[in-house]
Amino acid sequence: MKKKSVFLTILFIFLFSISTVWAGVPEMANKLMQAYSNNQVNPVLSQTNPEMDIKMAYEVQKAYVSQRLANDFIVGFKAGFTNAAVQKKYGVGNEPAAGVLYGKGMYFGSPIIEYSGPPGLIIETEIGFVIGETITSPLKDVAEFKTKVTDVMPVIELPNMGFTNMKVLKGIDVIAANVAADRSIAGQRIKVGDIDLNGLDVTLYQNGKLIRQGKGADALGDQWQTALWIANMMVKQGYEIRPGHILITGALGQVAPALPGHYEAFWGPLGKITFDIK
């Protein structure tokens, strides 16, 4: 009888501890929202919440995104940490991260990006997949995913990697902050046809000077597998992927700081995007 009593006491303490830990999710989401509302860099939540793991980070992300969507809408979903070196740097094992793309942050054509926010904005050349059919449950393979895609496109993502302490920043902090999603530029849609997305050479020029280059295969080695991973990950998080949503698969080559200037990016048969940062 005594052993049973001890067991029940331990179980109660364990369950109470778990509930207390998860009660911190709304508070962490509020801190992220406060930083965004005040035009400040993101807090490094893992410093004050050492119990946070990847699962909890996604719960914080969901709560934070929900607050942002009160005055915004979902235009698509994104991947981050899509190469082994970055995964190792941020301590996320061998899996990428996924987040939501904000509709009000999506630009088209050849925009002028006026940037006066907190420091940390970077430039990434990526590939986007345009969804044609609603996805509400995980897909079994790339072949099934391809039936849901209507077009592909070049995309520039401008995530904001500004955090209060970059030296102690972890992957879970980035995940909680919606994988640093901020702004993006969508290029012209094109039917994929027989284009080898993994073999694409992608280049980025600033004021006529080549500053970055990469290949389609830089995103986990396969564009289609990465896009499938995003779709499955986000429906598992409770999102519905709808027609018109765009899935972007991560940086191709090294990222570049978002400095003032005129930019041109080329994706070969996928076309190009031009934009200015002021």
Phi, psi and omega in degrees: 000320180296319179298319180297320180296317179297317179300315180296324178296315179297317180298318179298315180298319180297312181295323178295319180297317180297315181295324179293317179299311183288341176294342180281351182301309179300322180296318179294319177298321179296323179295319178295318181294322179296318178298317179296314183296329182263010178059043181245165176291159182288145174287151174269092189295330183295340180289327180256354180225070185298343180281352183292130174241187184298318180299315179292324179301320178291328176293319176297315178304313182298318180292321179293312179300321179302320177293318180297325184286355174297333179230028182206187178209163181274127176252348179169199183219157187225160173245151173223171181056046186263028166215156189299322182296317180291321178300318179293318181301319185261003173067044181250020181073221181245027181240142176286188178234159181226151179206184184258141173264128181278133181297321181288348178263002182266127178248159178226164179075223180240077190282162168256117181266111176268115188245113178226018182278190179295154182296151176132355181292133179230166181246131176230134172269129185220177175240136181247146177245126181267125184274137181249343179228146181297137177240118181239354178216157183303143179265149189280329183197177182298322180302317178292319179299321181300331178289346180264355186254132178261321185213167169236166183200155170284147179219137167258124172255141178239072178287157178248107181264034177274117178228159187295331181216095184291337184290331182250007183298134177243164178300325180295329177293320180291318178300313181301323180275029178060041178052037174062021182302135179218281182229162178202159180234122181264133177270196182286134176288146180213143175294135186293323179052231180253023178293130177275095184296326181287336182269000182295138170264128184239131181230149179232127180243140173241119182051041177084358182252130177295123181242336179210151173211154181199185179231158179303328183286355181296338180271087178061016176087346182203118183299316184292319179295323180292316178297320176298318179300316179301311182303311182293321180296317185284329175289329175293333178279358176100007180270154173254124179268119190250161176306133182098340176296149181245132174253122178248140199256010175108165187294138175254109187084188181285150176282162179233146176293143182276085180262158178302141178155179177258130185239144172227133178232139186234136179240027181060235183295347177275352177098203185217167174226133173242144180199165178234147173242128179236000000 
